[in-house]
Amino acid sequence: MPIVARWRTFEALPVRRGRDAMPGVYELADEAKRVIYIGQSGRDVPNRIRQHLERHACIQPEARFWRYAFSRIPQAEEAELLARHRDRHGTLPLCNLASQLRRSPESRYRERSRSD
């Protein structure tokens, strides 16, 4: 099941929160509100989304909307969301798939081993 929250535009991203961070999982969608990326942040989802919008070659031109769910265990919930998406659609979201193809297993491990 996808995240149960309404889609928001990027103008609705909260300002940087510092100590009151927002850990959790999130989905990014294209203009038709199709999920193109599922991600997580152990520290602050809005800041992580900003990083994607600045640097991610697949997400930057495609993403128009985001939604979020709080999580104390975001890595596990991200894995569950990805598995459900794969089961339902037969593949990972477009930009998750592009990310995996571009990165080596070592770089994926390093990224997952650090917190955002």
Biopython code that builds the backbone (N, CA, C, O; Angstrom):
import numpy as np
from Bio.PDB.StructureBuilder import StructureBuilder

atoms = [
    (1, "MET", "N", (0.850, -1.179, 0.000)),
    (1, "MET", "CA", (0.000, 0.000, 0.000)),
    (1, "MET", "C", (0.891, 1.237, 0.000)),
    (1, "MET", "O", (1.874, 1.297, 0.739)),
    (2, "PRO", "N", (0.552, 2.215, -0.821)),
    (2, "PRO", "CA", (1.354, 3.439, -0.810)),
    (2, "PRO", "C", (1.134, 4.227, 0.483)),
    (2, "PRO", "O", (0.292, 3.878, 1.310)),
    (3, "ILE", "N", (1.888, 5.260, 0.627)),
    (3, "ILE", "CA", (1.731, 6.142, 1.779)),
    (3, "ILE", "C", (0.343, 6.779, 1.715)),
    (3, "ILE", "O", (-0.081, 7.258, 0.664)),
    (4, "VAL", "N", (-0.348, 6.781, 2.834)),
    (4, "VAL", "CA", (-1.686, 7.371, 2.884)),
    (4, "VAL", "C", (-1.551, 8.825, 3.330)),
    (4, "VAL", "O", (-1.588, 9.137, 4.520)),
    (5, "ALA", "N", (-1.397, 9.687, 2.360)),
    (5, "ALA", "CA", (-1.282, 11.128, 2.598)),
    (5, "ALA", "C", (-1.574, 11.809, 1.272)),
    (5, "ALA", "O", (-1.433, 11.203, 0.210)),
    (6, "ARG", "N", (-1.973, 13.043, 1.336)),
    (6, "ARG", "CA", (-2.262, 13.739, 0.081)),
    (6, "ARG", "C", (-0.963, 14.190, -0.578)),
    (6, "ARG", "O", (0.038, 14.453, 0.090)),
    (7, "TRP", "N", (-1.007, 14.271, -1.897)),
    (7, "TRP", "CA", (0.144, 14.752, -2.642)),
    (7, "TRP", "C", (0.283, 16.251, -2.414)),
    (7, "TRP", "O", (-0.712, 16.974, -2.359)),
    (8, "ARG", "N", (1.518, 16.711, -2.283)),
    (8, "ARG", "CA", (1.816, 18.130, -2.090)),
    (8, "ARG", "C", (2.801, 18.583, -3.157)),
    (8, "ARG", "O", (3.579, 17.784, -3.679)),
    (9, "THR", "N", (2.762, 19.852, -3.473)),
    (9, "THR", "CA", (3.745, 20.407, -4.406)),
    (9, "THR", "C", (5.033, 20.698, -3.628)),
    (9, "THR", "O", (5.030, 20.715, -2.397)),
    (10, "PHE", "N", (6.111, 20.924, -4.342)),
    (10, "PHE", "CA", (7.380, 21.189, -3.665)),
    (10, "PHE", "C", (7.410, 22.546, -2.974)),
    (10, "PHE", "O", (8.241, 22.777, -2.095)),
    (11, "GLU", "N", (6.522, 23.430, -3.358)),
    (11, "GLU", "CA", (6.421, 24.706, -2.647)),
    (11, "GLU", "C", (5.956, 24.486, -1.207)),
    (11, "GLU", "O", (6.174, 25.336, -0.343)),
    (12, "ALA", "N", (5.317, 23.349, -0.952)),
    (12, "ALA", "CA", (4.818, 23.035, 0.387)),
    (12, "ALA", "C", (5.843, 22.303, 1.261)),
    (12, "ALA", "O", (5.515, 21.882, 2.370)),
    (13, "LEU", "N", (7.082, 22.147, 0.772)),
    (13, "LEU", "CA", (8.119, 21.532, 1.619)),
    (13, "LEU", "C", (8.352, 22.427, 2.832)),
    (13, "LEU", "O", (8.544, 23.633, 2.679)),
    (14, "PRO", "N", (8.338, 21.854, 4.030)),
    (14, "PRO", "CA", (8.597, 22.676, 5.222)),
    (14, "PRO", "C", (10.000, 23.265, 5.203)),
    (14, "PRO", "O", (10.908, 22.719, 4.576)),
    (15, "VAL", "N", (10.162, 24.365, 5.883)),
    (15, "VAL", "CA", (11.486, 24.972, 6.001)),
    (15, "VAL", "C", (12.389, 24.047, 6.802)),
    (15, "VAL", "O", (11.911, 23.137, 7.479)),
    (16, "ARG", "N", (13.667, 24.275, 6.726)),
    (16, "ARG", "CA", (14.611, 23.444, 7.498)),
    (16, "ARG", "C", (14.243, 23.499, 8.969)),
    (16, "ARG", "O", (13.985, 24.572, 9.513)),
    (17, "ARG", "N", (14.218, 22.330, 9.616)),
    (17, "ARG", "CA", (13.674, 22.230, 10.958)),
    (17, "ARG", "C", (14.726, 22.098, 12.055)),
    (17, "ARG", "O", (14.400, 22.267, 13.230)),
    (18, "GLY", "N", (15.944, 21.809, 11.716)),
    (18, "GLY", "CA", (16.977, 21.688, 12.739)),
    (18, "GLY", "C", (16.676, 20.578, 13.728)),
    (18, "GLY", "O", (16.698, 19.403, 13.360)),
    (19, "ARG", "N", (16.402, 20.919, 14.955)),
    (19, "ARG", "CA", (16.172, 19.920, 16.000)),
    (19, "ARG", "C", (14.834, 19.209, 15.863)),
    (19, "ARG", "O", (14.688, 18.080, 16.332)),
    (20, "ASP", "N", (13.862, 19.843, 15.234)),
    (20, "ASP", "CA", (12.539, 19.236, 15.067)),
    (20, "ASP", "C", (12.429, 18.566, 13.708)),
    (20, "ASP", "O", (11.528, 18.873, 12.927)),
    (21, "ALA", "N", (13.335, 17.662, 13.432)),
    (21, "ALA", "CA", (13.394, 17.013, 12.128)),
    (21, "ALA", "C", (12.204, 16.090, 11.908)),
    (21, "ALA", "O", (11.464, 15.767, 12.837)),
    (22, "MET", "N", (12.039, 15.672, 10.648)),
    (22, "MET", "CA", (10.936, 14.815, 10.248)),
    (22, "MET", "C", (11.476, 13.516, 9.657)),
    (22, "MET", "O", (11.582, 13.415, 8.435)),
    (23, "PRO", "N", (11.824, 12.513, 10.474)),
    (23, "PRO", "CA", (12.273, 11.236, 9.909)),
    (23, "PRO", "C", (11.085, 10.493, 9.315)),
    (23, "PRO", "O", (9.953, 10.652, 9.772)),
    (24, "GLY", "N", (11.344, 9.686, 8.301)),
    (24, "GLY", "CA", (10.252, 8.897, 7.739)),
    (24, "GLY", "C", (10.519, 8.427, 6.330)),
    (24, "GLY", "O", (11.653, 8.434, 5.851)),
    (25, "VAL", "N", (9.442, 8.015, 5.675)),
    (25, "VAL", "CA", (9.493, 7.546, 4.297)),
    (25, "VAL", "C", (8.716, 8.529, 3.426)),
    (25, "VAL", "O", (7.847, 9.255, 3.908)),
    (26, "TYR", "N", (9.043, 8.537, 2.143)),
    (26, "TYR", "CA", (8.365, 9.468, 1.242)),
    (26, "TYR", "C", (8.278, 8.878, -0.156)),
    (26, "TYR", "O", (9.039, 7.984, -0.526)),
    (27, "GLU", "N", (7.336, 9.400, -0.918)),
    (27, "GLU", "CA", (7.182, 9.054, -2.316)),
    (27, "GLU", "C", (7.207, 10.355, -3.125)),
    (27, "GLU", "O", (6.663, 11.377, -2.707)),
    (28, "LEU", "N", (7.845, 10.290, -4.278)),
    (28, "LEU", "CA", (7.841, 11.408, -5.212)),
    (28, "LEU", "C", (7.079, 10.957, -6.450)),
    (28, "LEU", "O", (7.179, 9.801, -6.861)),
    (29, "ALA", "N", (6.315, 11.877, -7.046)),
    (29, "ALA", "CA", (5.480, 11.513, -8.186)),
    (29, "ALA", "C", (5.652, 12.496, -9.330)),
    (29, "ALA", "O", (6.086, 13.632, -9.141)),
    (30, "ASP", "N", (5.300, 12.029, -10.525)),
    (30, "ASP", "CA", (5.358, 12.884, -11.711)),
    (30, "ASP", "C", (4.073, 13.692, -11.841)),
    (30, "ASP", "O", (3.243, 13.690, -10.932)),
    (31, "GLU", "N", (3.908, 14.373, -12.955)),
    (31, "GLU", "CA", (2.750, 15.238, -13.187)),
    (31, "GLU", "C", (1.430, 14.475, -13.089)),
    (31, "GLU", "O", (0.424, 15.032, -12.650)),
    (32, "ALA", "N", (1.427, 13.201, -13.496)),
    (32, "ALA", "CA", (0.221, 12.369, -13.443)),
    (32, "ALA", "C", (0.045, 11.691, -12.075)),
    (32, "ALA", "O", (-0.843, 10.856, -11.904)),
    (33, "LYS", "N", (0.879, 12.049, -11.122)),
    (33, "LYS", "CA", (0.882, 11.495, -9.768)),
    (33, "LYS", "C", (1.164, 9.994, -9.747)),
    (33, "LYS", "O", (0.620, 9.261, -8.921)),
    (34, "ARG", "N", (2.025, 9.548, -10.670)),
    (34, "ARG", "CA", (2.555, 8.185, -10.646)),
    (34, "ARG", "C", (3.837, 8.220, -9.827)),
    (34, "ARG", "O", (4.673, 9.104, -10.012)),
    (35, "VAL", "N", (3.990, 7.270, -8.934)),
    (35, "VAL", "CA", (5.173, 7.225, -8.075)),
    (35, "VAL", "C", (6.407, 6.947, -8.935)),
    (35, "VAL", "O", (6.465, 5.957, -9.663)),
    (36, "ILE", "N", (7.395, 7.848, -8.832)),
    (36, "ILE", "CA", (8.641, 7.658, -9.580)),
    (36, "ILE", "C", (9.824, 7.387, -8.655)),
    (36, "ILE", "O", (10.888, 6.974, -9.116)),
    (37, "TYR", "N", (9.646, 7.618, -7.350)),
    (37, "TYR", "CA", (10.733, 7.366, -6.407)),
    (37, "TYR", "C", (10.164, 7.146, -5.017)),
    (37, "TYR", "O", (9.250, 7.850, -4.588)),
    (38, "ILE", "N", (10.715, 6.163, -4.320)),
    (38, "ILE", "CA", (10.388, 5.899, -2.919)),
    (38, "ILE", "C", (11.690, 6.003, -2.147)),
    (38, "ILE", "O", (12.692, 5.401, -2.532)),
    (39, "GLY", "N", (11.681, 6.767, -1.055)),
    (39, "GLY", "CA", (12.897, 6.952, -0.283)),
    (39, "GLY", "C", (12.621, 7.078, 1.197)),
    (39, "GLY", "O", (11.475, 7.007, 1.643)),
    (40, "GLN", "N", (13.693, 7.266, 1.953)),
    (40, "GLN", "CA", (13.588, 7.402, 3.401)),
    (40, "GLN", "C", (14.686, 8.310, 3.912)),
    (40, "GLN", "O", (15.712, 8.510, 3.262)),
    (41, "SER", "N", (14.444, 8.850, 5.088)),
    (41, "SER", "CA", (15.468, 9.620, 5.776)),
    (41, "SER", "C", (15.316, 9.383, 7.270)),
    (41, "SER", "O", (14.223, 9.508, 7.823)),
    (42, "GLY", "N", (16.403, 9.047, 7.905)),
    (42, "GLY", "CA", (16.391, 8.851, 9.343)),
    (42, "GLY", "C", (16.428, 10.163, 10.110)),
    (42, "GLY", "O", (16.245, 10.188, 11.327)),
    (43, "ARG", "N", (16.666, 11.246, 9.395)),
    (43, "ARG", "CA", (16.760, 12.555, 10.053)),
    (43, "ARG", "C", (15.680, 13.525, 9.610)),
    (43, "ARG", "O", (14.871, 13.967, 10.426)),
    (44, "ASP", "N", (15.656, 13.865, 8.317)),
    (44, "ASP", "CA", (14.734, 14.915, 7.890)),
    (44, "ASP", "C", (14.328, 14.726, 6.427)),
    (44, "ASP", "O", (15.121, 14.969, 5.518)),
    (45, "VAL", "N", (13.107, 14.297, 6.214)),
    (45, "VAL", "CA", (12.601, 14.030, 4.871)),
    (45, "VAL", "C", (12.653, 15.266, 3.969)),
    (45, "VAL", "O", (13.158, 15.158, 2.852)),
    (46, "PRO", "N", (12.157, 16.431, 4.393)),
    (46, "PRO", "CA", (12.210, 17.581, 3.481)),
    (46, "PRO", "C", (13.620, 17.915, 2.994)),
    (46, "PRO", "O", (13.801, 18.254, 1.825)),
    (47, "ASN", "N", (14.610, 17.827, 3.863)),
    (47, "ASN", "CA", (15.987, 18.094, 3.437)),
    (47, "ASN", "C", (16.469, 17.043, 2.443)),
    (47, "ASN", "O", (17.176, 17.365, 1.489)),
    (48, "ARG", "N", (16.089, 15.792, 2.666)),
    (48, "ARG", "CA", (16.482, 14.726, 1.742)),
    (48, "ARG", "C", (15.844, 14.951, 0.374)),
    (48, "ARG", "O", (16.490, 14.750, -0.654)),
    (49, "ILE", "N", (14.587, 15.363, 0.360)),
    (49, "ILE", "CA", (13.918, 15.653, -0.914)),
    (49, "ILE", "C", (14.620, 16.805, -1.628)),
    (49, "ILE", "O", (14.813, 16.761, -2.843)),
    (50, "ARG", "N", (14.999, 17.826, -0.882)),
    (50, "ARG", "CA", (15.732, 18.951, -1.488)),
    (50, "ARG", "C", (17.026, 18.469, -2.147)),
    (50, "ARG", "O", (17.376, 18.919, -3.238)),
    (51, "GLN", "N", (17.731, 17.557, -1.484)),
    (51, "GLN", "CA", (18.963, 17.009, -2.065)),
    (51, "GLN", "C", (18.670, 16.318, -3.391)),
    (51, "GLN", "O", (19.406, 16.492, -4.362)),
    (52, "HIS", "N", (17.593, 15.533, -3.434)),
    (52, "HIS", "CA", (17.225, 14.854, -4.682)),
    (52, "HIS", "C", (16.932, 15.870, -5.784)),
    (52, "HIS", "O", (17.368, 15.702, -6.923)),
    (53, "LEU", "N", (16.202, 16.908, -5.446)),
    (53, "LEU", "CA", (15.820, 17.902, -6.450)),
    (53, "LEU", "C", (17.033, 18.670, -6.982)),
    (53, "LEU", "O", (17.020, 19.147, -8.117)),
    (54, "GLU", "N", (18.068, 18.787, -6.168)),
    (54, "GLU", "CA", (19.274, 19.486, -6.596)),
    (54, "GLU", "C", (20.223, 18.605, -7.394)),
    (54, "GLU", "O", (20.915, 19.100, -8.283)),
    (55, "ARG", "N", (20.272, 17.291, -7.093)),
    (55, "ARG", "CA", (21.351, 16.454, -7.623)),
    (55, "ARG", "C", (20.937, 15.230, -8.421)),
    (55, "ARG", "O", (21.747, 14.722, -9.196)),
    (56, "HIS", "N", (19.746, 14.742, -8.274)),
    (56, "HIS", "CA", (19.364, 13.457, -8.866)),
    (56, "HIS", "C", (18.877, 13.655, -10.298)),
    (56, "HIS", "O", (17.849, 14.295, -10.519)),
    (57, "ALA", "N", (19.596, 13.117, -11.261)),
    (57, "ALA", "CA", (19.311, 13.339, -12.675)),
    (57, "ALA", "C", (17.948, 12.802, -13.109)),
    (57, "ALA", "O", (17.342, 13.360, -14.023)),
    (58, "CYS", "N", (17.462, 11.763, -12.497)),
    (58, "CYS", "CA", (16.155, 11.210, -12.860)),
    (58, "CYS", "C", (15.027, 11.989, -12.181)),
    (58, "CYS", "O", (14.018, 12.301, -12.813)),
    (59, "ILE", "N", (15.195, 12.298, -10.913)),
    (59, "ILE", "CA", (14.135, 12.941, -10.142)),
    (59, "ILE", "C", (13.954, 14.399, -10.544)),
    (59, "ILE", "O", (12.824, 14.865, -10.692)),
    (60, "GLN", "N", (15.026, 15.102, -10.718)),
    (60, "GLN", "CA", (14.984, 16.544, -10.962)),
    (60, "GLN", "C", (14.010, 16.940, -12.079)),
    (60, "GLN", "O", (13.181, 17.821, -11.850)),
    (61, "PRO", "N", (14.065, 16.343, -13.264)),
    (61, "PRO", "CA", (13.141, 16.786, -14.318)),
    (61, "PRO", "C", (11.733, 16.200, -14.213)),
    (61, "PRO", "O", (10.797, 16.759, -14.784)),
    (62, "GLU", "N", (11.566, 15.095, -13.503)),
    (62, "GLU", "CA", (10.292, 14.380, -13.496)),
    (62, "GLU", "C", (9.381, 14.698, -12.311)),
    (62, "GLU", "O", (8.164, 14.782, -12.476)),
    (63, "ALA", "N", (9.945, 14.873, -11.139)),
    (63, "ALA", "CA", (9.144, 14.983, -9.909)),
    (63, "ALA", "C", (8.362, 16.294, -9.849)),
    (63, "ALA", "O", (8.881, 17.368, -10.153)),
    (64, "ARG", "N", (7.096, 16.171, -9.445)),
    (64, "ARG", "CA", (6.237, 17.348, -9.270)),
    (64, "ARG", "C", (5.544, 17.361, -7.909)),
    (64, "ARG", "O", (5.149, 18.420, -7.422)),
    (65, "PHE", "N", (5.395, 16.180, -7.291)),
    (65, "PHE", "CA", (4.653, 16.065, -6.036)),
    (65, "PHE", "C", (5.407, 15.168, -5.061)),
    (65, "PHE", "O", (6.246, 14.363, -5.462)),
    (66, "TRP", "N", (5.096, 15.318, -3.776)),
    (66, "TRP", "CA", (5.671, 14.479, -2.727)),
    (66, "TRP", "C", (4.619, 14.203, -1.672)),
    (66, "TRP", "O", (3.662, 14.960, -1.509)),
    (67, "ARG", "N", (4.815, 13.102, -0.957)),
    (67, "ARG", "CA", (4.021, 12.803, 0.238)),
    (67, "ARG", "C", (4.914, 12.034, 1.193)),
    (67, "ARG", "O", (5.916, 11.440, 0.795)),
    (68, "TYR", "N", (4.531, 12.058, 2.458)),
    (68, "TYR", "CA", (5.428, 11.637, 3.537)),
    (68, "TYR", "C", (4.644, 10.916, 4.628)),
    (68, "TYR", "O", (3.465, 11.189, 4.852)),
    (69, "ALA", "N", (5.321, 9.995, 5.300)),
    (69, "ALA", "CA", (4.768, 9.359, 6.495)),
    (69, "ALA", "C", (5.877, 9.261, 7.532)),
    (69, "ALA", "O", (6.987, 8.828, 7.222)),
    (70, "PHE", "N", (5.579, 9.660, 8.759)),
    (70, "PHE", "CA", (6.548, 9.554, 9.854)),
    (70, "PHE", "C", (6.892, 8.093, 10.077)),
    (70, "PHE", "O", (6.036, 7.221, 9.921)),
    (71, "SER", "N", (8.133, 7.818, 10.439)),
    (71, "SER", "CA", (8.549, 6.454, 10.749)),
    (71, "SER", "C", (9.727, 6.478, 11.706)),
    (71, "SER", "O", (10.661, 7.264, 11.544)),
    (72, "ARG", "N", (9.674, 5.619, 12.694)),
    (72, "ARG", "CA", (10.819, 5.433, 13.588)),
    (72, "ARG", "C", (11.816, 4.450, 12.984)),
    (72, "ARG", "O", (12.977, 4.406, 13.391)),
    (73, "ILE", "N", (11.357, 3.660, 12.007)),
    (73, "ILE", "CA", (12.214, 2.681, 11.326)),
    (73, "ILE", "C", (12.100, 2.880, 9.801)),
    (73, "ILE", "O", (11.585, 2.010, 9.099)),
    (74, "PRO", "N", (12.582, 4.022, 9.299)),
    (74, "PRO", "CA", (12.360, 4.351, 7.889)),
    (74, "PRO", "C", (12.988, 3.381, 6.893)),
    (74, "PRO", "O", (12.412, 3.157, 5.829)),
    (75, "GLN", "N", (14.135, 2.804, 7.193)),
    (75, "GLN", "CA", (14.755, 1.879, 6.243)),
    (75, "GLN", "C", (13.874, 0.653, 6.024)),
    (75, "GLN", "O", (13.716, 0.201, 4.889)),
    (76, "ALA", "N", (13.302, 0.113, 7.092)),
    (76, "ALA", "CA", (12.430, -1.058, 6.963)),
    (76, "ALA", "C", (11.151, -0.703, 6.209)),
    (76, "ALA", "O", (10.688, -1.477, 5.372)),
    (77, "GLU", "N", (10.591, 0.444, 6.497)),
    (77, "GLU", "CA", (9.362, 0.847, 5.819)),
    (77, "GLU", "C", (9.618, 1.176, 4.354)),
    (77, "GLU", "O", (8.765, 0.915, 3.506)),
    (78, "GLU", "N", (10.779, 1.744, 4.046)),
    (78, "GLU", "CA", (11.135, 1.982, 2.647)),
    (78, "GLU", "C", (11.212, 0.651, 1.901)),
    (78, "GLU", "O", (10.683, 0.526, 0.797)),
    (79, "ALA", "N", (11.860, -0.328, 2.494)),
    (79, "ALA", "CA", (11.975, -1.642, 1.858)),
    (79, "ALA", "C", (10.590, -2.252, 1.625)),
    (79, "ALA", "O", (10.348, -2.863, 0.584)),
    (80, "GLU", "N", (9.695, -2.090, 2.577)),
    (80, "GLU", "CA", (8.340, -2.616, 2.429)),
    (80, "GLU", "C", (7.590, -1.893, 1.303)),
    (80, "GLU", "O", (6.917, -2.536, 0.497)),
    (81, "LEU", "N", (7.703, -0.568, 1.243)),
    (81, "LEU", "CA", (7.054, 0.192, 0.169)),
    (81, "LEU", "C", (7.602, -0.204, -1.204)),
    (81, "LEU", "O", (6.842, -0.343, -2.161)),
    (82, "LEU", "N", (8.915, -0.385, -1.297)),
    (82, "LEU", "CA", (9.515, -0.801, -2.564)),
    (82, "LEU", "C", (9.042, -2.192, -2.967)),
    (82, "LEU", "O", (8.741, -2.432, -4.137)),
    (83, "ALA", "N", (8.976, -3.110, -2.005)),
    (83, "ALA", "CA", (8.514, -4.469, -2.302)),
    (83, "ALA", "C", (7.059, -4.463, -2.756)),
    (83, "ALA", "O", (6.700, -5.164, -3.703)),
    (84, "ARG", "N", (6.228, -3.684, -2.094)),
    (84, "ARG", "CA", (4.818, -3.602, -2.497)),
    (84, "ARG", "C", (4.665, -3.007, -3.894)),
    (84, "ARG", "O", (3.854, -3.475, -4.694)),
    (85, "HIS", "N", (5.448, -1.977, -4.175)),
    (85, "HIS", "CA", (5.399, -1.373, -5.509)),
    (85, "HIS", "C", (5.826, -2.393, -6.561)),
    (85, "HIS", "O", (5.181, -2.523, -7.601)),
    (86, "ARG", "N", (6.903, -3.110, -6.293)),
    (86, "ARG", "CA", (7.395, -4.120, -7.231)),
    (86, "ARG", "C", (6.356, -5.223, -7.436)),
    (86, "ARG", "O", (6.147, -5.672, -8.562)),
    (87, "ASP", "N", (5.704, -5.662, -6.357)),
    (87, "ASP", "CA", (4.679, -6.695, -6.473)),
    (87, "ASP", "C", (3.490, -6.215, -7.296)),
    (87, "ASP", "O", (2.931, -6.961, -8.100)),
    (88, "ARG", "N", (3.119, -4.977, -7.087)),
    (88, "ARG", "CA", (1.931, -4.435, -7.756)),
    (88, "ARG", "C", (2.188, -4.082, -9.226)),
    (88, "ARG", "O", (1.332, -4.314, -10.080)),
    (89, "HIS", "N", (3.372, -3.521, -9.517)),
    (89, "HIS", "CA", (3.662, -3.022, -10.860)),
    (89, "HIS", "C", (4.692, -3.856, -11.626)),
    (89, "HIS", "O", (4.918, -3.618, -12.813)),
    (90, "GLY", "N", (5.306, -4.812, -10.971)),
    (90, "GLY", "CA", (6.272, -5.668, -11.643)),
    (90, "GLY", "C", (7.681, -5.108, -11.720)),
    (90, "GLY", "O", (8.580, -5.771, -12.237)),
    (91, "THR", "N", (7.889, -3.907, -11.216)),
    (91, "THR", "CA", (9.208, -3.283, -11.247)),
    (91, "THR", "C", (9.284, -2.204, -10.170)),
    (91, "THR", "O", (8.273, -1.819, -9.583)),
    (92, "LEU", "N", (10.482, -1.733, -9.929)),
    (92, "LEU", "CA", (10.664, -0.625, -8.995)),
    (92, "LEU", "C", (10.215, 0.677, -9.656)),
    (92, "LEU", "O", (10.097, 0.730, -10.881)),
    (93, "PRO", "N", (9.962, 1.731, -8.873)),
    (93, "PRO", "CA", (9.672, 3.032, -9.481)),
    (93, "PRO", "C", (10.827, 3.456, -10.388)),
    (93, "PRO", "O", (11.980, 3.088, -10.160)),
    (94, "LEU", "N", (10.503, 4.225, -11.406)),
    (94, "LEU", "CA", (11.452, 4.632, -12.431)),
    (94, "LEU", "C", (12.786, 5.132, -11.877)),
    (94, "LEU", "O", (13.842, 4.667, -12.304)),
    (95, "CYS", "N", (12.752, 6.054, -10.952)),
    (95, "CYS", "CA", (14.000, 6.657, -10.456)),
    (95, "CYS", "C", (14.713, 5.790, -9.428)),
    (95, "CYS", "O", (15.922, 5.937, -9.252)),
    (96, "ASN", "N", (14.014, 4.895, -8.745)),
    (96, "ASN", "CA", (14.698, 3.926, -7.893)),
    (96, "ASN", "C", (15.484, 2.964, -8.768)),
    (96, "ASN", "O", (16.619, 2.607, -8.451)),
    (97, "LEU", "N", (14.884, 2.553, -9.852)),
    (97, "LEU", "CA", (15.553, 1.647, -10.786)),
    (97, "LEU", "C", (16.769, 2.323, -11.409)),
    (97, "LEU", "O", (17.829, 1.706, -11.514)),
    (98, "ALA", "N", (16.632, 3.575, -11.821)),
    (98, "ALA", "CA", (17.747, 4.322, -12.404)),
    (98, "ALA", "C", (18.882, 4.485, -11.405)),
    (98, "ALA", "O", (20.052, 4.406, -11.780)),
    (99, "SER", "N", (18.551, 4.714, -10.132)),
    (99, "SER", "CA", (19.570, 4.873, -9.093)),
    (99, "SER", "C", (20.358, 3.595, -8.905)),
    (99, "SER", "O", (21.579, 3.634, -8.758)),
    (100, "GLN", "N", (19.676, 2.462, -8.907)),
    (100, "GLN", "CA", (20.361, 1.192, -8.705)),
    (100, "GLN", "C", (21.293, 0.874, -9.859)),
    (100, "GLN", "O", (22.371, 0.318, -9.650)),
    (101, "LEU", "N", (20.889, 1.221, -11.082)),
    (101, "LEU", "CA", (21.725, 0.922, -12.237)),
    (101, "LEU", "C", (22.990, 1.771, -12.262)),
    (101, "LEU", "O", (24.033, 1.319, -12.734)),
    (102, "ARG", "N", (22.903, 2.990, -11.760)),
    (102, "ARG", "CA", (24.035, 3.922, -11.801)),
    (102, "ARG", "C", (25.067, 3.655, -10.722)),
    (102, "ARG", "O", (26.249, 3.936, -10.919)),
    (103, "ARG", "N", (24.641, 3.117, -9.582)),
    (103, "ARG", "CA", (25.553, 2.978, -8.452)),
    (103, "ARG", "C", (26.052, 1.549, -8.326)),
    (103, "ARG", "O", (25.348, 0.596, -8.660)),
    (104, "SER", "N", (27.254, 1.418, -7.847)),
    (104, "SER", "CA", (27.814, 0.104, -7.597)),
    (104, "SER", "C", (27.276, -0.417, -6.264)),
    (104, "SER", "O", (26.784, 0.368, -5.454)),
    (105, "PRO", "N", (27.359, -1.708, -6.028)),
    (105, "PRO", "CA", (26.926, -2.240, -4.729)),
    (105, "PRO", "C", (27.665, -1.602, -3.556)),
    (105, "PRO", "O", (27.085, -1.412, -2.487)),
    (106, "GLU", "N", (28.939, -1.271, -3.749)),
    (106, "GLU", "CA", (29.704, -0.647, -2.669)),
    (106, "GLU", "C", (29.160, 0.739, -2.337)),
    (106, "GLU", "O", (29.025, 1.088, -1.164)),
    (107, "SER", "N", (28.847, 1.529, -3.358)),
    (107, "SER", "CA", (28.334, 2.870, -3.079)),
    (107, "SER", "C", (26.944, 2.800, -2.463)),
    (107, "SER", "O", (26.620, 3.616, -1.601)),
    (108, "ARG", "N", (26.107, 1.842, -2.882)),
    (108, "ARG", "CA", (24.787, 1.684, -2.264)),
    (108, "ARG", "C", (24.944, 1.332, -0.786)),
    (108, "ARG", "O", (24.213, 1.849, 0.059)),
    (109, "TYR", "N", (25.904, 0.447, -0.473)),
    (109, "TYR", "CA", (26.139, 0.076, 0.920)),
    (109, "TYR", "C", (26.564, 1.291, 1.742)),
    (109, "TYR", "O", (26.066, 1.500, 2.849)),
    (110, "ARG", "N", (27.478, 2.086, 1.206)),
    (110, "ARG", "CA", (27.940, 3.283, 1.921)),
    (110, "ARG", "C", (26.786, 4.254, 2.162)),
    (110, "ARG", "O", (26.670, 4.825, 3.246)),
    (111, "GLU", "N", (25.932, 4.441, 1.153)),
    (111, "GLU", "CA", (24.793, 5.348, 1.304)),
    (111, "GLU", "C", (23.811, 4.844, 2.365)),
    (111, "GLU", "O", (23.296, 5.633, 3.157)),
    (112, "ARG", "N", (23.556, 3.559, 2.383)),
    (112, "ARG", "CA", (22.609, 2.989, 3.344)),
    (112, "ARG", "C", (23.195, 2.933, 4.754)),
    (112, "ARG", "O", (22.457, 2.918, 5.739)),
    (113, "SER", "N", (24.508, 2.902, 4.844)),
    (113, "SER", "CA", (25.157, 2.781, 6.151)),
    (113, "SER", "C", (25.201, 4.084, 6.901)),
    (113, "SER", "O", (25.342, 4.084, 8.124)),
    (114, "ARG", "N", (25.086, 5.188, 6.209)),
    (114, "ARG", "CA", (25.082, 6.477, 6.900)),
    (114, "ARG", "C", (23.658, 6.969, 7.001)),
    (114, "ARG", "O", (22.805, 6.582, 6.202)),
    (115, "SER", "N", (23.394, 7.812, 7.968)),
    (115, "SER", "CA", (22.082, 8.399, 8.123)),
    (115, "SER", "C", (22.039, 9.738, 7.406)),
    (115, "SER", "O", (23.051, 10.433, 7.311)),
    (116, "ASP", "N", (20.857, 10.097, 6.897)),
    (116, "ASP", "CA", (20.714, 11.388, 6.199)),
    (116, "ASP", "C", (20.496, 12.490, 7.195)),
    (116, "ASP", "O", (20.353, 13.650, 6.810)),
]
sb = StructureBuilder()
sb.init_structure("model")
sb.init_model(0)
sb.init_chain("A")
sb.init_seg("    ")
for serial, (resi, resn, name, xyz) in enumerate(atoms, 1):
    if name == "N":
        sb.init_residue(resn, " ", resi, " ")
    sb.init_atom(name, np.array(xyz, "f"), 0.0, 1.0, " ", f" {name:<3s}", serial, name[0])
structure = sb.get_structure()
